[in-house]
Amino acid sequence: MSNILANSCNKFISSHFILGKK
């Protein structure tokens, strides 16, 4: 369960980070 939550959070942060960097 923790792994899934971490994966979702990581994906969200990654997407936000890429958008912010651009």
MOPAC internal coordinates of N, CA, C and O (Angstrom, degrees):
PM7 1SCF
backbone

  N    0.0000 0     0.00 0     0.00 0    0    0    0
  C    1.4563 1     0.00 0     0.00 0    1    0    0
  C    1.5397 1   109.75 1     0.00 0    2    1    0
  O    1.2310 1   121.17 1   133.89 1    3    2    1
  N    1.3037 1   115.38 1   -46.11 1    3    2    1
  C    1.4786 1   120.00 1  -178.93 1    5    3    2
  C    1.5302 1   109.53 1   -61.70 1    6    5    3
  O    1.2310 1   120.85 1   140.82 1    7    6    5
  N    1.3292 1   115.98 1   -39.18 1    7    6    5
  C    1.4593 1   120.34 1  -178.52 1    9    7    6
  C    1.5297 1   110.47 1   -61.84 1   10    9    7
  O    1.2310 1   120.82 1   136.76 1   11   10    9
  N    1.3216 1   116.05 1   -43.24 1   11   10    9
  C    1.4718 1   120.09 1  -178.87 1   13   11   10
  C    1.5352 1   109.55 1   -62.95 1   14   13   11
  O    1.2310 1   120.93 1   135.26 1   15   14   13
  N    1.3161 1   115.83 1   -44.74 1   15   14   13
  C    1.4733 1   120.18 1  -178.42 1   17   15   14
  C    1.5282 1   109.30 1   -62.16 1   18   17   15
  O    1.2310 1   120.56 1   135.68 1   19   18   17
  N    1.3096 1   116.53 1   -44.32 1   19   18   17
  C    1.4619 1   121.00 1  -179.08 1   21   19   18
  C    1.5271 1   109.46 1   -62.93 1   22   21   19
  O    1.2310 1   120.58 1   139.04 1   23   22   21
  N    1.3205 1   116.50 1   -40.96 1   23   22   21
  C    1.4680 1   120.70 1  -179.24 1   25   23   22
  C    1.5263 1   109.90 1   -62.62 1   26   25   23
  O    1.2310 1   120.72 1   135.56 1   27   26   25
  N    1.3254 1   116.22 1   -44.44 1   27   26   25
  C    1.4707 1   120.92 1  -179.23 1   29   27   26
  C    1.5282 1   109.68 1   -62.80 1   30   29   27
  O    1.2310 1   121.18 1   135.29 1   31   30   29
  N    1.3271 1   115.34 1   -44.71 1   31   30   29
  C    1.4704 1   120.34 1  -179.03 1   33   31   30
  C    1.5284 1   109.23 1   -63.16 1   34   33   31
  O    1.2310 1   120.83 1   137.41 1   35   34   33
  N    1.3241 1   116.02 1   -42.59 1   35   34   33
  C    1.4591 1   120.89 1  -178.15 1   37   35   34
  C    1.5312 1   109.73 1   -62.38 1   38   37   35
  O    1.2310 1   120.70 1   137.09 1   39   38   37
  N    1.3286 1   116.27 1   -42.91 1   39   38   37
  C    1.4534 1   120.20 1  -179.06 1   41   39   38
  C    1.5296 1   110.07 1   -63.82 1   42   41   39
  O    1.2310 1   121.33 1   137.98 1   43   42   41
  N    1.3385 1   115.07 1   -42.02 1   43   42   41
  C    1.4691 1   119.98 1  -178.82 1   45   43   42
  C    1.5276 1   110.27 1   -64.16 1   46   45   43
  O    1.2310 1   121.05 1   134.90 1   47   46   45
  N    1.3365 1   115.60 1   -45.10 1   47   46   45
  C    1.4693 1   120.56 1  -179.39 1   49   47   46
  C    1.5306 1   109.67 1   -64.61 1   50   49   47
  O    1.2310 1   121.15 1   137.94 1   51   50   49
  N    1.3321 1   115.41 1   -42.06 1   51   50   49
  C    1.4740 1   119.86 1  -178.58 1   53   51   50
  C    1.5282 1   109.83 1   -60.72 1   54   53   51
  O    1.2310 1   121.21 1   134.34 1   55   54   53
  N    1.3301 1   115.30 1   -45.66 1   55   54   53
  C    1.4658 1   120.03 1  -179.11 1   57   55   54
  C    1.5279 1   110.04 1   -63.25 1   58   57   55
  O    1.2310 1   120.91 1   136.06 1   59   58   57
  N    1.3340 1   115.86 1   -43.94 1   59   58   57
  C    1.4635 1   120.43 1  -178.59 1   61   59   58
  C    1.5322 1   110.10 1   -66.05 1   62   61   59
  O    1.2310 1   121.63 1   139.69 1   63   62   61
  N    1.3415 1   114.49 1   -40.31 1   63   62   61
  C    1.4643 1   119.16 1  -178.03 1   65   63   62
  C    1.5320 1   110.35 1   -64.22 1   66   65   63
  O    1.2310 1   120.92 1   136.96 1   67   66   65
  N    1.3339 1   115.85 1   -43.04 1   67   66   65
  C    1.4693 1   120.11 1  -179.86 1   69   67   66
  C    1.5293 1   109.61 1   -63.06 1   70   69   67
  O    1.2310 1   120.83 1   137.08 1   71   70   69
  N    1.3473 1   116.02 1   -42.92 1   71   70   69
  C    1.4645 1   119.97 1  -179.37 1   73   71   70
  C    1.5243 1   110.13 1   -65.23 1   74   73   71
  O    1.2310 1   120.89 1   138.55 1   75   74   73
  N    1.3277 1   115.91 1   -41.45 1   75   74   73
  C    1.4615 1   119.96 1  -179.10 1   77   75   74
  C    1.5189 1   110.82 1   -67.51 1   78   77   75
  O    1.2310 1   120.59 1   141.17 1   79   78   77
  N    1.3368 1   116.48 1   -38.83 1   79   78   77
  C    1.4683 1   119.92 1  -179.07 1   81   79   78
  C    1.5263 1   109.58 1   -64.53 1   82   81   79
  O    1.2310 1   120.63 1   140.42 1   83   82   81
  N    1.3216 1   116.40 1   -39.58 1   83   82   81
  C    1.4652 1   120.54 1  -179.47 1   85   83   82
  C    1.5255 1   107.77 1   -70.21 1   86   85   83
  O    1.2310 1   120.10 1   180.00 1   87   86   85

